[in-house]
């Protein structure tokens, strides 16, 4: 997405990661408030960090697929809003399908 200066590429990456983190925090708070549960600062912060991590992985995927920056921002923001659990689950399912793996084989390997 960003060619040339590595410092500029790093800055752009942090902007997308921040978008994911903010989306994660807002999504978490909205889900908690929607079911009238107490919003705690520590849990909200953890959700934001998790969303930032997921957002970074989505950013790497967007880079590899040459997704335009505007579209990447939307995808990363939505993945942040969904949260790390949902975003990573979606990516995991995609990877399993691409590698023709089943979740059963993963569980069997963990049991050994």
C-alpha positions in Angstrom: 0.0 0.0 0.0 2.9 2.4 0.8 5.9 2.3 -1.5 9.3 3.8 -0.7 10.1 5.2 2.7 10.0 2.6 5.5 9.2 5.2 8.1 6.2 6.3 6.1 5.1 2.6 5.7 5.4 2.2 9.5 3.4 5.3 10.2 0.6 4.1 7.8 0.6 0.7 9.5 0.2 2.3 12.9 -2.8 4.3 11.6 -4.5 1.2 10.5 -3.7 -0.6 13.8 -5.1 2.4 15.7 -8.3 2.2 13.6 -8.7 -1.5 14.5 -8.0 -0.8 18.2 -10.6 2.1 18.3 -13.1 -0.2 16.5 -12.4 -2.9 19.0 -12.9 -0.7 22.0 -16.1 0.9 20.6 -17.5 -2.5 19.5 -16.9 -4.0 22.9 -18.5 -1.1 24.7 -21.5 -1.1 22.4 -22.0 -4.9 22.9 -21.7 -4.5 26.7 -24.1 -1.6 26.8 -26.5 -3.3 24.5 -27.0 -6.1 27.0 -26.8 -3.7 30.0 -23.6 -5.2 31.4 -21.0 -3.2 33.3 -18.1 -2.0 31.1 -14.7 -2.4 32.8 -11.6 -0.5 31.8 -9.3 -3.5 31.9 -11.5 -5.7 29.8 -12.1 -2.9 27.3 -8.4 -2.2 27.0 -7.7 -5.9 26.5 -10.4 -6.0 23.7 -8.7 -3.0 22.1 -5.3 -4.6 22.1 -6.7 -7.8 20.8 -8.5 -5.9 18.0 -5.2 -4.1 17.2 -3.4 -7.4 16.8 -6.2 -8.8 14.6 -6.1 -5.6 12.6 -2.4 -5.9 12.0 -2.9 -9.4 10.6 -5.7 -8.2 8.4 -3.4 -5.3 7.3 -0.7 -7.9 6.3 -3.4 -9.8 4.3 -4.5 -6.6 2.6 -0.9 -5.9 1.6 -0.5 -9.3 0.2 -3.7 -9.0 -1.9 -2.8 -5.5 -3.0 -6.1 -4.1 -1.5 -6.5 -0.3 -2.1 -5.9 1.7 1.1 -9.5 2.9 1.4 -10.9 -0.6 1.2 -8.2 -1.9 3.6 -9.2 0.8 6.1 -12.8 -0.3 6.0 -12.0 -4.0 6.3 -9.6 -3.3 9.2 -12.0 -1.1 11.0 -14.8 -3.6 10.7 -12.6 -6.4 11.9 -11.7 -4.2 14.9 -15.3 -3.6 15.5 -16.1 -7.3 15.4 -13.3 -7.9 17.9 -10.3 -10.2 17.9 -12.2 -13.4 18.6 -14.5 -13.0 15.6 -11.9 -11.6 13.2 -9.3 -14.3 14.0 -12.1 -17.0 13.7 -12.9 -15.7 10.2 -9.2 -15.8 9.2 -8.8 -19.2 10.7 -11.7 -20.6 8.7 -10.3 -19.0 5.5 -6.9 -20.6 6.1 -8.3 -24.0 6.8 -10.2 -23.9 3.6 -7.2 -22.7 1.6 -5.0 -25.4 3.0 -7.7 -28.0 2.8 -7.5 -28.7 6.5 -10.3 -29.7 8.9 -10.8 -28.6 12.5 -11.1 -32.3 13.4 -7.5 -32.9 12.3 -6.3 -30.0 14.5 -8.1 -31.4 17.5 -6.6 -34.9 16.8 -3.1 -33.4 16.7 -3.6 -31.6 20.0 -4.7 -34.8 21.7 -1.5 -36.6 20.7 
